[in-house]
């Protein structure tokens, strides 16, 4: 009888700890619902809602930064910048977001448009955000799109668990920057510009496309690929993003 009770207690203890490790978390997604990224946003929302239901987290969506302040962000363990630019934010939102990242109050995953850094639409470059992204400024992009092969550089990082060593992105704009962010960030993957199809002159040499800034307290991942809705049909991209969400939210038990 004592052994049976001990076994039951041990089972309860294990279940309790598993539940604690896979704790529920809340995600805030700031997304674009207009322009040429609207189709990506639509498909991404459907996929994210399904993932949230399956994995036991909740996700809220906003289309501008008006609500963002310290109190608002304190509700969320992860900030998802889903194709949203780093300019035209309210001053209050900028200050709250910087604090959220610098003090590690939650995690962050950003996509594509998050590195549209520079002087746009009459707004000055957000210098803190440029530094967050490795000290880069946007320079150019492949407006006509190109296929390209992405190579994983850090296969041991949790974000890359189960992601193929290399994979093709069928249709992307491939931004270039004034310099590579590599000296200031930890690069997880880069695009091989020699694989562009069609080939062109818009290149930058060393071209990271997935990285994390380990100088910040917040777990953070930038994933450049995030323009076309067909990314949701790419198993490698889906796995990468799924891993990034759980890692940045501090929920490694869901990375398998």
RAQUI-V230778 format. One record per residue. N is the residue number from 1. RES is the residue in one small letter. PSI is psi in degrees with one decimal (* if undefined). BURIAL is b if it has 9 or more other C-alpha atoms within 8 Angstrom, else e. Layout:
BEGIN
n:res:psi:burial
N:RES:PSI:BURIAL
N:RES:PSI:BURIAL
END
This chain:
BEGIN
n:res:psi:burial
1:x:-41.7:e
2:x:-39.5:e
3:x:-37.8:e
4:x:-44.8:e
5:x:-40.4:e
6:x:-40.4:e
7:x:-42.7:e
8:x:-44.8:e
9:x:-39.4:e
10:x:-40.6:e
11:x:-43.8:e
12:x:-40.6:e
13:x:-44.4:e
14:x:-45.0:e
15:x:-40.9:e
16:x:-43.4:e
17:x:-36.0:e
18:x:-40.5:e
19:x:-38.6:e
20:x:-38.2:e
21:x:-31.7:e
22:x:39.2:b
23:x:149.8:e
24:x:142.5:e
25:x:161.1:b
26:x:139.2:b
27:x:137.0:b
28:x:124.5:b
29:x:116.6:b
30:x:115.1:b
31:x:159.0:b
32:x:130.1:b
33:x:41.4:b
34:x:177.1:e
35:x:-161.3:e
36:x:-0.2:e
37:x:3.6:b
38:x:-36.1:b
39:x:-36.1:b
40:x:-45.0:b
41:x:-42.5:b
42:x:-49.3:b
43:x:-38.7:b
44:x:-39.1:b
45:x:-43.8:e
46:x:-46.1:e
47:x:-44.2:b
48:x:-41.3:b
49:x:-39.8:b
50:x:-44.2:e
51:x:-42.0:e
52:x:-43.0:b
53:x:-43.3:b
54:x:-36.4:e
55:x:-3.7:e
56:x:30.1:e
57:x:168.0:b
58:x:153.4:b
59:x:132.6:b
60:x:149.0:e
61:x:139.3:e
62:x:152.0:b
63:x:-1.0:e
64:x:177.6:e
65:x:11.3:b
66:x:-36.8:e
67:x:-13.4:e
68:x:120.9:b
69:x:-175.8:b
70:x:-45.5:b
71:x:-40.6:e
72:x:-46.6:b
73:x:-24.8:b
74:x:-14.7:e
75:x:-15.2:e
76:x:140.4:b
77:x:-11.0:b
78:x:134.7:b
79:x:118.8:b
80:x:111.5:b
81:x:90.2:b
82:x:87.5:b
83:x:52.6:b
84:x:134.5:b
85:x:155.9:b
86:x:42.8:b
87:x:167.3:b
88:x:22.3:e
89:x:153.9:b
90:x:154.8:e
91:x:-39.4:e
92:x:-41.6:e
93:x:-42.0:b
94:x:-46.3:b
95:x:-41.7:b
96:x:-40.7:b
97:x:-43.5:b
98:x:-42.9:b
99:x:-41.3:b
100:x:-43.0:b
101:x:-49.2:b
102:x:-34.4:b
103:x:2.3:b
104:x:38.2:b
105:x:-12.3:b
106:x:177.3:b
107:x:173.2:b
108:x:135.1:b
109:x:123.2:b
110:x:152.0:b
111:x:148.0:b
112:x:-91.6:b
113:x:-12.9:b
114:x:-15.7:b
115:x:21.9:b
116:x:72.3:b
117:x:128.5:b
118:x:-151.9:b
119:x:106.9:e
120:x:137.3:e
121:x:33.5:e
122:x:4.3:e
123:x:140.7:e
124:x:158.5:e
125:x:136.5:b
126:x:99.4:b
127:x:-38.5:e
128:x:-42.9:e
129:x:-37.5:e
130:x:-44.4:b
131:x:-38.6:b
132:x:-37.6:b
133:x:13.9:b
134:x:14.3:b
135:x:27.5:b
136:x:160.3:b
137:x:135.7:b
138:x:140.5:b
139:x:-50.3:e
140:x:176.4:e
141:x:161.5:b
142:x:93.1:b
143:x:-27.8:e
144:x:-0.8:e
145:x:154.7:b
146:x:148.4:b
147:x:148.6:b
148:x:152.0:b
149:x:126.1:b
150:x:130.5:b
151:x:128.2:b
152:x:132.4:b
153:x:-33.5:e
154:x:89.7:b
155:x:-18.0:b
156:x:-12.1:e
157:x:139.2:e
158:x:-32.8:b
159:x:-24.9:b
160:x:7.8:b
161:x:123.4:b
162:x:0.6:e
163:x:134.1:e
164:x:152.4:e
165:x:-30.3:e
166:x:151.4:e
167:x:154.5:b
168:x:137.8:e
169:x:120.7:b
170:x:-29.0:e
171:x:109.1:b
172:x:157.5:b
173:x:-23.9:b
174:x:82.6:b
175:x:152.1:b
176:x:155.6:b
177:x:170.2:b
178:x:-19.9:e
179:x:166.1:e
180:x:139.9:b
181:x:-5.4:b
182:x:-43.2:b
183:x:-20.1:e
184:x:-1.0:e
185:x:168.5:b
186:x:110.9:b
187:x:129.2:b
188:x:-28.2:b
189:x:155.2:b
190:x:160.5:b
191:x:138.4:b
192:x:104.0:b
193:x:-20.0:b
194:x:-13.6:e
195:x:0.1:b
196:x:137.4:b
197:x:109.4:e
198:x:158.9:e
199:x:156.6:e
200:x:-172.7:e
201:x:-7.5:e
202:x:93.7:e
203:x:163.6:e
204:x:6.7:b
205:x:-115.3:e
206:x:117.1:e
207:x:76.9:b
208:x:144.6:b
209:x:-11.2:b
210:x:126.6:b
211:x:168.0:b
212:x:141.1:b
213:x:101.6:b
214:x:-2.4:b
215:x:-12.1:e
216:x:147.1:b
217:x:-33.9:b
218:x:138.0:b
219:x:129.1:b
220:x:145.1:b
221:x:128.9:b
222:x:130.5:b
223:x:109.7:b
224:x:-41.8:b
225:x:115.5:b
226:x:33.9:b
227:x:-47.1:b
228:x:140.6:b
229:x:-19.2:b
230:x:-8.0:e
231:x:-29.3:b
232:x:-9.6:b
233:x:0.2:e
234:x:107.2:b
235:x:-35.1:e
236:x:-44.3:b
237:x:-43.8:b
238:x:-43.0:b
239:x:-44.1:b
240:x:-49.0:b
241:x:-40.6:b
242:x:-47.6:b
243:x:-43.9:b
244:x:-41.1:b
245:x:-50.0:b
246:x:-37.2:b
247:x:-47.2:b
248:x:-28.6:b
249:x:-1.8:b
250:x:29.1:e
251:x:67.6:b
252:x:-18.0:e
253:x:-19.6:e
254:x:4.4:b
255:x:108.6:b
256:x:*:e
END
